[in-house]
């Protein structure tokens, strides 16, 4: 019944800035990475905020802080201090991967307990607090970092609804338990297309092959998450299985740009006008990748997430350390490619 709603309704990615939320009854559907960002920004303006949650996310404190005092002095005075601090943060984040796929996966239970305690300490209503604590492993879905989302549920004008939605009417939403709540505005925080996003990417390869159809029929498979067999001279940045749950994807993009430049140099040296990975090289890369990712928390953590495609395979996350990706992309393995000489 969404179409019957008489008030403004929009997705967070298509925000209607001409809609004034002041004093309105607002319904937010979804509690993912988008919702935790915009809910704290609007909660002070609205009269009532009903948050419809299907699955609780793991929301961990952000711990942002100013660099001052001894830490600031260390960075300023020590030669290479900035680099040393950056490296320390990199390796601290990198170590988290051990809790996702490594032998220390049980370590995440310690973190789960700490986050659960944080939610129970922060939210005054014990019943609401328990609804905000996930029932799946940390890392199975995207981990969300913020300091101002959880405290929202202490406000008198906020209600967390976990009963599911039965229907949307002209003036509100009816939950599956029969409770009807009026709404002036509906904001969808219902996520984005990820594994199926290629249905909107129109790329034609050899023999008229369509990229989206190829991925749909054979699964989303690439070589290093950058290039694709039968699609010469086509390169991804932050392509399939190169997103992260533990470190900075900027690092991944940096390695990909270096690899692409190295590939272009190799093409110049060989006098090649086109290059693509061989089917065998691509298959071997994906077989090894899927074997590892299937043993990780994303596949065995007890949840369904946008990391997975319709076949239940993780086509999003890199299932290892980022320095291993650096090692894999440090040079072009020429034998893994089919080279087409320039005329």
SULTANOR-V40094 format. One record per run of one state. SS is the DSSP state (helix for helix, strand for strand, loop for the rest). FROM is the first residue (numbers start at 1). TO is the last residue. If there is no record, write none. Layout:
SS | FROM | TO
SS | FROM | TO
This chain:
loop | 1 | 1
helix | 2 | 4
loop | 5 | 7
strand | 8 | 11
helix | 12 | 14
loop | 15 | 24
strand | 25 | 29
loop | 30 | 34
helix | 35 | 42
loop | 43 | 47
strand | 48 | 52
loop | 53 | 58
strand | 59 | 60
loop | 61 | 68
helix | 69 | 77
loop | 78 | 80
helix | 81 | 99
loop | 100 | 106
helix | 107 | 122
loop | 123 | 125
helix | 126 | 131
loop | 132 | 143
strand | 144 | 145
loop | 146 | 149
helix | 150 | 154
loop | 155 | 157
strand | 158 | 161
loop | 162 | 164
strand | 165 | 169
loop | 170 | 171
strand | 172 | 175
loop | 176 | 179
strand | 180 | 182
loop | 183 | 184
strand | 185 | 188
loop | 189 | 196
helix | 197 | 200
loop | 201 | 203
strand | 204 | 204
loop | 205 | 205
helix | 206 | 208
loop | 209 | 209
strand | 210 | 210
helix | 211 | 218
loop | 219 | 222
strand | 223 | 223
loop | 224 | 226
strand | 227 | 228
loop | 229 | 230
strand | 231 | 235
loop | 236 | 242
strand | 243 | 243
loop | 244 | 248
helix | 249 | 270
loop | 271 | 271
strand | 272 | 277
loop | 278 | 278
helix | 279 | 293
loop | 294 | 296
helix | 297 | 300
loop | 301 | 307
strand | 308 | 308
loop | 309 | 313
strand | 314 | 314
loop | 315 | 316
strand | 317 | 317
loop | 318 | 321
helix | 322 | 328
loop | 329 | 333
helix | 334 | 336
strand | 337 | 341
loop | 342 | 343
